[in-house]
């Protein structure tokens, strides 16, 4: 399974790349401001599966060190 640190990347599943792109632009795309169901429907994904994968990648991202002092 892909982890957030190597996404987005060519060849990764479209859903993973989309979630990673949204999460990496978090200052503009906070989850509470997003309509994940609408995004999923427009991308042809099952809304429940998209929300679950988004939450999984969001958790992975929050566990990644974000600076030199956290490594």
C-alpha positions in Angstrom: 0.0 0.0 0.0 1.3 3.5 -0.8 2.2 5.9 1.9 1.7 9.6 1.8 5.4 10.4 1.6 5.7 9.0 -1.9 2.5 10.5 -3.3 1.5 12.0 -5.7 3.5 10.1 -8.2 3.0 8.7 -11.7 1.6 5.1 -11.6 0.0 5.5 -8.2 -3.8 4.9 -8.0 -5.8 8.0 -9.0 -7.6 8.1 -5.7 -4.3 8.1 -3.7 -2.8 10.8 -5.9 -6.0 13.0 -5.5 -6.1 12.6 -1.7 -2.4 13.3 -1.4 -2.6 16.4 -3.5 -5.5 17.7 -1.4 -3.7 16.9 1.8 -0.4 18.5 0.7 -2.3 21.8 0.0 -4.0 21.6 3.5 -3.7 25.3 4.3 -6.2 25.9 1.4 -8.1 22.6 1.6 -8.9 21.9 5.2 -11.0 18.8 5.4 -13.8 20.6 7.3 -14.1 22.9 4.3 -14.2 20.1 1.7 -17.2 18.2 0.4 -15.5 14.8 0.0 -18.7 13.2 -1.2 -19.0 15.8 -4.0 -15.3 15.4 -5.0 -15.7 11.6 -5.0 -18.8 11.7 -7.2 -17.2 14.0 -9.7 -14.1 11.8 -9.9 -16.2 8.6 -10.2 -15.3 7.2 -6.8 -17.6 5.6 -4.2 -18.0 8.4 -1.6 -17.5 6.0 1.4 -14.4 4.5 -0.1 -12.9 7.9 -0.9 -13.6 9.3 2.6 -12.0 6.2 4.2 -8.9 6.4 2.0 -8.7 10.2 2.6 -8.8 9.6 6.3 -6.2 6.9 6.1 -3.8 9.0 4.2 -4.5 12.0 6.4 -3.5 9.9 9.4 -0.3 8.8 7.7 0.5 12.4 6.9 0.0 13.5 10.5 2.4 10.9 11.7 5.2 11.9 9.3 7.9 14.2 10.6 7.5 17.6 9.2 10.8 19.2 10.0 14.4 18.4 10.8 13.9 18.7 14.5 11.1 16.0 14.4 13.3 13.4 12.6 
